[in-house]
Amino acid sequence: MQRLLQFLYQYRSFLFFLLLQGFSFWLLIQNNSYQGAKYFNSTNAFTAFLSQNSHGMANFFDLPKQNQVLAEENSVLREKLNLLANEKFAKQILEKGNDSSVWEFIPAKVLNNSIFLHNNHITVDKGSVHGVYKGMGVVGTSGAVGQVIAVTRNFSSITSILHGSSLVSSTHKPSNSLCTTAWDGKDPQYANIRYLPRHLTLLRGDTIMTSGYNSIYPAVTMIGTIDRISIAEDDTFYNAQVKLSTAYYELSYVYLANFKMKNQKDSLENSQQLRYE
């Protein structure tokens, strides 16, 4: 208290000057409409600036939470879209009185993502405790991403399509012809399309989708569009390249695709295979 009084006494002249300046300024804006309007306009603009920036900072620090919420909402929407896309499965489900999709999507955050190696992997923050298992397909907002190769309790490793041993069962949408998508280890934006026979009409811009035959990816999940086409005179199949729909440079969230009828399907196929061996 004594120091405060000493400070006020020491700077009394300067403080009195500031008080008079403030009083003079108040008289100026109170008795002159032009100066008053300019003052209040400037004050409102400054207040709006502070409010906008404080709101922007709050939103910035809240982005991780917002992204997680959006990812969860997208997983629900993706399940509904696949219910509509797979009419055959939809009819089976409706006959059972259950309106849920045969596909369940688990949102996961990308923790690590390589794209410049010959065999590229992605690490995500979901594991066995979240229902993830080895062999699950992985999709993004723009299309197919890869397949789960290893799982721990809280993390999973994914071989992306940008992997030397990755082969994706695919379909050439215009003709509905089966083919295979494989990466050649070069450009992370492109992959090769194999086994499209030469009698097909193949055009630049044609869509390549997942076939859905191996229960890894939902049917008609986007892979990309054909960008380059060539064929030699004696070739049986086209030499085609697809521009991948997934931008691996920008992956932040992915969705782990769980086919709910996988055990039933695998059991049936295994029993038939043993029957004819």
C-alpha positions in Angstrom: 0.0 0.0 0.0 2.8 2.4 0.9 4.6 1.7 -2.5 1.3 2.4 -4.3 1.0 5.7 -2.5 4.6 6.5 -3.3 4.1 5.7 -7.0 0.9 7.9 -7.2 2.7 10.8 -5.5 5.8 10.5 -7.7 3.8 10.5 -10.9 1.0 12.8 -9.8 1.6 15.4 -12.5 1.6 12.9 -15.3 -1.4 11.1 -14.0 -3.3 14.4 -13.6 -2.3 15.2 -17.2 -3.8 11.9 -18.4 -7.0 12.5 -16.5 -7.3 16.0 -18.1 -6.6 14.5 -21.5 -9.3 11.9 -21.1 -11.8 14.4 -19.9 -11.0 16.7 -22.9 -11.4 13.7 -25.2 -14.8 12.9 -23.7 -16.0 16.5 -24.0 -14.8 16.4 -27.7 -16.8 13.4 -28.7 -19.9 14.3 -26.6 -20.2 17.8 -28.1 -19.1 17.2 -31.7 -21.3 14.7 -33.8 -18.6 14.1 -36.4 -15.8 13.2 -33.9 -18.3 11.2 -31.9 -19.4 9.1 -34.9 -15.8 8.5 -35.9 -14.9 7.4 -32.4 -17.8 4.9 -32.1 -17.3 3.5 -35.6 -13.6 2.9 -34.8 -14.4 1.4 -31.4 -17.0 -1.0 -33.0 -14.5 -2.0 -35.8 -11.8 -2.7 -33.2 -14.2 -4.7 -31.0 -15.4 -6.7 -34.0 -11.7 -7.4 -35.0 -10.9 -8.7 -31.5 -14.1 -10.8 -31.4 -13.4 -12.3 -34.8 -9.8 -13.2 -34.0 -10.6 -14.6 -30.6 -13.3 -16.7 -32.2 -10.9 -17.8 -34.9 -8.3 -18.8 -32.2 -11.0 -20.8 -30.3 -12.0 -22.6 -33.5 -8.3 -23.4 -34.3 -7.7 -25.1 -30.9 -11.1 -26.9 -31.3 -10.2 -28.3 -34.7 -9.1 -31.8 -33.6 -12.4 -32.3 -31.8 -14.4 -31.0 -34.8 -12.5 -33.3 -37.1 -13.3 -36.3 -35.0 -17.0 -35.4 -34.9 -17.0 -35.0 -38.7 -15.2 -38.3 -39.2 -17.8 -40.1 -37.0 -20.7 -38.5 -38.9 -19.1 -39.4 -42.2 -18.8 -43.1 -41.1 -22.5 -43.2 -40.5 -23.3 -41.6 -43.9 -20.9 -44.0 -45.6 -22.8 -46.9 -44.1 -26.1 -45.5 -45.4 -24.6 -45.0 -48.9 -23.4 -48.6 -49.0 -26.8 -49.8 -47.9 -28.2 -48.1 -51.0 -25.4 -49.2 -53.3 -25.7 -52.9 -52.4 -29.3 -53.6 -53.3 -28.9 -57.3 -53.0 -27.7 -57.2 -49.4 -30.2 -54.5 -48.6 -33.1 -56.8 -49.6 -31.7 -59.5 -47.4 -31.5 -57.2 -44.4 -35.0 -55.8 -44.9 -36.4 -59.3 -45.1 -34.8 -59.9 -41.7 -36.4 -56.8 -40.3 -33.1 -55.0 -39.8 -32.4 -51.7 -41.5 -28.7 -51.5 -40.6 -26.0 -51.7 -43.3 -24.0 -54.9 -43.9 -20.9 -52.6 -43.7 -19.7 -50.8 -40.6 -17.2 -48.0 -40.8 -14.8 -47.2 -37.9 -13.3 -43.7 -38.2 -9.6 -43.5 -37.4 -7.0 -40.8 -37.4 -3.8 -41.2 -39.5 -0.7 -41.1 -37.3 1.9 -42.0 -39.9 1.7 -42.2 -43.7 4.6 -43.1 -46.1 4.1 -42.5 -49.8 7.7 -42.5 -51.3 8.8 -46.0 -50.5 8.2 -49.1 -52.7 6.1 -50.6 -49.9 4.1 -47.9 -48.1 2.3 -48.2 -44.8 -0.2 -46.1 -42.8 -0.6 -46.2 -39.0 -3.9 -45.3 -37.4 -5.1 -44.8 -33.9 -7.7 -47.7 -33.8 -6.9 -51.3 -32.8 -8.5 -54.5 -31.6 -10.3 -52.9 -28.7 -12.2 -50.8 -31.3 -13.2 -53.8 -33.3 -10.4 -53.7 -35.9 -9.0 -57.0 -37.2 -6.4 -58.0 -39.8 -7.7 -58.0 -43.4 -10.2 -55.1 -43.0 -10.4 -52.8 -46.0 -9.7 -49.1 -45.5 -11.4 -46.3 -47.4 -11.2 -42.5 -47.3 -13.6 -39.7 -48.2 -12.5 -40.0 -51.9 -12.2 -43.8 -52.3 -10.2 -47.0 -51.5 -7.0 -46.5 -49.4 -5.6 -49.9 -48.4 -6.0 -53.0 -46.1 -5.2 -53.6 -42.5 -2.1 -55.8 -42.2 -1.3 -55.8 -38.4 -3.3 -54.9 -35.3 -2.4 -54.1 -31.6 -4.8 -53.1 -28.9 -4.9 -49.4 -29.8 -3.2 -49.1 -33.2 -3.3 -50.7 -36.7 -0.9 -50.8 -39.6 -2.3 -50.6 -43.1 -0.7 -51.5 -46.5 -1.9 -48.8 -48.8 -2.6 -49.3 -52.5 0.8 -47.7 -52.8 2.4 -51.1 -51.9 4.3 -53.4 -54.1 2.2 -56.4 -53.2 -1.2 -54.7 -53.2 -3.6 -56.1 -55.7 -7.2 -54.7 -55.6 -10.0 -56.6 -57.2 -11.6 -53.9 -59.4 -14.3 -53.2 -62.0 -14.3 -51.0 -65.1 -17.6 -49.3 -64.5 -18.7 -48.6 -68.1 -18.4 -52.3 -69.1 -18.7 -53.9 -65.7 -15.6 -55.9 -66.6 -13.3 -57.3 -63.8 -9.7 -56.1 -63.6 -7.0 -55.6 -61.1 -5.4 -52.4 -59.7 -1.7 -52.6 -58.8 0.9 -49.9 -58.0 4.2 -49.9 -60.0 6.2 -48.2 -57.2 6.6 -44.9 -59.0 4.1 -42.0 -58.8 1.9 -42.0 -55.7 -0.9 -40.5 -57.8 -1.2 -43.3 -60.3 -1.6 -47.1 -60.4 -1.8 -49.6 -63.2 -4.9 -51.5 -64.4 -4.4 -55.1 -65.4 -6.4 -57.6 -67.4 -8.8 -55.4 -69.3 -9.3 -57.3 -72.6 -8.7 -55.4 -75.9 -12.3 -56.0 -77.2 -13.6 -53.5 -74.6 -14.0 -49.8 -75.5 -11.7 -48.1 -73.1 -11.7 -44.3 -72.8 -9.7 -41.7 -70.8 -11.9 -40.7 -67.8 -13.6 -44.1 -67.4 -14.2 -44.9 -63.7 -12.5 -47.8 -61.9 -14.3 -49.1 -58.8 -13.8 -51.9 -56.3 -15.6 -55.1 -57.3 -16.7 -56.1 -53.8 -16.0 -59.7 -54.5 -13.5 -60.4 -51.8 -15.4 -58.6 -48.9 -12.4 -56.3 -48.3 -13.9 -53.2 -49.8 -17.5 -52.3 -50.3 -18.6 -52.7 -53.9 -18.4 -49.6 -56.1 -15.9 -47.8 -53.9 -14.0 -45.4 -56.0 -10.4 -46.2 -57.0 -9.8 -43.6 -59.7 -10.3 -42.7 -63.4 -8.3 -44.0 -66.4 -5.7 -41.4 -67.4 -3.5 -43.2 -70.0 -4.2 -46.0 -72.4 -2.1 -48.0 -74.8 -2.1 -51.4 -76.4 0.3 -53.2 -78.7 -0.9 -54.9 -81.9 -0.4 -58.4 -80.4 -1.4 -57.7 -76.8 -4.4 -59.4 -75.2 -5.0 -56.8 -72.6 -4.8 -53.0 -72.4 -1.8 -51.2 -70.8 -3.8 -48.7 -68.8 -3.0 -46.3 -66.0 -5.5 -44.9 -63.5 -5.3 -41.6 -61.6 -6.1 -42.6 -58.0 -9.0 -40.8 -56.4 -7.3 -40.9 -52.9 -4.8 -38.1 -52.4 -2.3 -39.8 -50.1 -0.5 -36.6 -49.5 -3.5 -35.2 -47.6 -4.8 -38.2 -45.6 -5.9 -37.2 -42.1 -8.8 -39.6 -41.4 -9.7 -43.0 -42.8 -12.5 -45.5 -42.3 -11.9 -49.1 -41.5 -14.6 -51.2 -43.3 -16.0 -54.1 -41.4 -18.2 -56.5 -43.5 -20.6 -57.8 -40.8 -21.4 -61.0 -42.8 -17.8 -61.9 -43.4 -17.7 -64.9 -41.1 -20.9 -66.3 -42.7 -19.6 -65.8 -46.2 -16.1 -67.2 -45.4 -17.7 -70.3 -43.7 -19.8 -71.0 -46.8 -16.9 -70.6 -49.2 -14.5 -72.7 -47.1 -17.1 -75.5 -46.8 -17.6 -75.6 -50.6 -13.8 -75.5 -51.2 -13.3 -78.5 -48.9 -16.1 -80.3 -50.6 -14.5 -80.3 -54.0 -10.9 -80.9 -52.9 
